[in-house]
Amino acid sequence: MKVYTKTGDLGNTSLFGGTRVPKHHIRIESYGTVDELNSHIGLIRDQEINQLYKNVLIEIQDRLFTVGAILATPPEKETLKNGQPRLQNLGITESDIEFLEKEIDTMEDSLPQMTHFILPGGHTTVSYCHISRCVCRRAERLAVHLHELEPTDELVIKYLNRLSDYLFVLARKLSKDLSADEVQWIPRK
């Protein structure tokens, strides 16, 4: 199978199930942004960080492929001709969200309480986390927009919301682990 198909040369692409849409379609924007997020998370994973975090990030990347598949499937293609779900045994579950919450709680237990907003930065690895968090929020906004137009799995939105929280706390934890300065934002008076 060749990587290039030439079917998108005029600005259209196929969704999961074969429906053709313009490449600027909200569904494409949604799962394309999830793909972008997945790549940024890969960049975090490539840094010199604790293997535990790398293992969690691999799990998150796996779940993001599932999120992408869900977002790439229009409602009319969610069921196969035989009545079976197209994405059978694929999906985001409450346990995926609970996994993120558990990881957040574990990291927060070792961090000082936040009293101010924090300026992104302090170390390259920490900055990668903040960039990923911002891309995650964009993916979440796009998924919400898509959901308003064509209902999609609400757990996808919940997962992306929780994932951005995880990425923020990971940035704080890595700041501590790497002895990076965590600069508070103090508004001007």
N, C-alpha and C positions, 0 to 999 in steps of 0.2 A: 504494500500500500504506500503510495506517495504522500508526502506531507502536503504538497500543494494539489488542490483539486480544480482550481480556476473557476469554481462555481461562485465565488464571492467577489470576482473581479469588477462587478458593476455595483457593489455596495450592498448586497444582500447576503444573508447567511441562513443556515438551518438551525431551528431549535431542536431539542430532543423530541423525537417523534416525526420530524420531517417538515414541519411548518416553516415556510420561508418568510423572513422579516428583514426590514432594513437594519443595517449594522448599528444604527443609532437608536433602535427600539429600546424602551425602558427595560425589557427583559435582558437584552444583551448588555446594557449598561450595568444592570444589577449583578449578573454573574461574572461579567468582565472585571468589575471592581472587586468581587470576592477573589478572583484569580490574582489580581494585583496584590491584594492583601496577603494571599498565600505566598506569593513571591517575597514580599517584605518579611514575612515571618521566617521564611527560609534563610534570609539574610541574618536575622537575629540568631537562628539556630547555628549558623556558621561561625559565630563568635566564640571566643574562649570563655564559656560559661559552664556552670555546673551541669553535669550530665542529666540530672533530674529535670532541669528546665528544658533541656533538649528533648527529653522523652515526652514531656508534656506538649511541647511545640509540635512534635511529630503527630501526636494524637489530634491536636488542633488542626493541623494541615489535612489530616485524613477527613475530619469532620467538615472542613471547608470544601473539599471536593464533593462531599455529599450535599452541602448547601448549594454549591454551583449546579449540581444535577437537578435539584429541586427547582431552583430558579430558572433553569433552562427548559423546564417542562411546562408548556401551556396547559391550562385546565382541561381542554378538550382532548389532550393526549395523555392524561394521567392514568387512563385505564386502557388496557390492551383489548383487542377485539374479543378475546375469550372472557372478558370481565375481570381479569386479574390486574392488580395495580402494576403500572409500568415500573415503578421504583420499589417493587416488593422487597422487603427486608432492608430497604435503604430509608433512612430518615434521620431527623434530629429528634432526640428524645429528652424527656425531663432529666434522665440520668446524665446526659451530655452537659446539660446546664448545671446540674448539681456538682459534676466533676469540676467545672470551672470555679464554682462557688467555694468548694472545698480547698482548691489550690489558692484562691484569693485569701481565704481565712487563714490558711497556714502561713502564707507570706506576711500578712498583716500582723500576725501575732508577734513577729520579730521587728516590726517597724515602729518608729515613734509616731504618735498621733499627729495627723495633719492639722495645722492651725491656719494655713494660708494656701492659696494656689501655688503651684510649683512651676517655674519656668522650665520648659523642655531643654534638655542638654546636660552637660556635665561630663559626659563620656560618650564616645561614638556608639557603643552598644546601647546605652540608655536612649540616645537620640533615635536609634533604629526602632526601639520600642514605641517611642512617642509618634514617630511617623506611621508605624503600623496601627497605632490607636486611632490616629486621624483618618487613615484609609478605612479602617473598620467602621468608624462613625459614618463615613460617606456611604459605605456599602449598606449600612443599616438604613440610612435615609432613603437610598434608592429602593431597598426592599420594601420599606413602608409605602413609598410612592407606588410601586408595582402592586402591592397588596390593595391599595385604594382603587386601582384600575381593574385588577383581576385577582380575586382572593387567592392567596398562597398560604402555605403552612405558617401559622403564627409562631411556631417554635423556632423558625428560622430567624425571625425578627428578635425574639427573646434571646436566642443564642448569640447573635451579633451584638446585642446590647451588653450581655454579660461578658463577651469576649473583649470588648473595648475596656471594660472595667478591669479584666484580668491583665490586659496589656499595660494599663496605667500602673497597677500595683507591681507588675513585673519590673517596670521601669524604676519604681521606687526601690524595690528589693535589690535590683542590680546596682543601683546607685550606692546602696549600703555595702553590698558585697565587693564592689570595685573601689570602695572608698572615694567615690566621686562626690563632688559638692552638689547638694540639692538646694538650689537657689529659690528662695521664696519670693513670690510676687507681692510686694508691698505697694499699694496704690499711692500715687502722689497726693499730697494734701493740698 
